[in-house]
């Protein structure tokens, strides 16, 4: 693994060098004292990840990351920021995949980079890796975007109300979860569902996320995005009902909402992904969506459920977990038959008639 660290303070770079040595990591590393020097190193040889400060001169970290995003889009982009204001941190996440705060614990830095680079194996097609890695937001549904903006102006608005509105839009939900699970906001526990994410980052920061998110344009994304949103909402509600007696019901609902986010990638919306080189099948949108969510640092149970919602038996777990709930919900809402061998393996096939009945009522307007 090859990493490039960028900071205009030499003592910070020296500290990172000592930190990595103490951790015993076997990475090939390079250190640049600013943006221009970093670009020279990047031009000379490839890197897997770049970790940069934001406040630098003469080229700040934002400009550097813009150049990296356009020229080397598959590279993992991490901000190591000393920003004390959350709003500035959120702006940094519109250029990077992950955000770390100074000072940063060694194990957090190492795990963030390792997991981010490991995500590359989720998506086999280099062309799609480059397309998805370049993304910093997903398009939001105009009505939901406007509803959240209006709700946030209400002095009596709370996290539950905003989470309910976000639960109607996969793109905005994914972005809020990314922010909440960045190391800047994460303390000891991850935010596994939308309400927990909203509560963690606060309503003012949700507002910053919404303001920076573009609404989708039917001329670009196609009117099928509206159908996708409706299907995602029904799948989310059905997953919550199937898992009603489980402590992770809200996580299952969040994962089900995000199963088809791969279709929100503009190039996917415009193309027949079945014909893209290096992708496995017409169900490759699951790979694309999971890759993006993993790159953004969303919790593993959600990423797994999205990646394998068509093929739950490929998840290396022995239980009927969130991935099983999401598989059933997504299949039934799409009018498809769930994997009966998978259900039989977990002695769940007897529940299918009841789940079908629940699916029939998981429609818009039914809370």
Helices and strands as residue ranges (DSSP letters): E 2-6, H 10-23, E 28-32, H 35-44, E 49-52, H 61-71, E 76-81, H 86-92, E 98-101, H 106-118, G 119-122, H 126-134, H 142-152, H 159-166, H 170-180, H 194-201, H 203-211, H 218-221, H 224-242, H 249-257, G 261-264, H 266-270, G 273-275, H 285-295, H 300-307, G 312-314, H 322-333, H 340-345, G 349-351, H 352-361
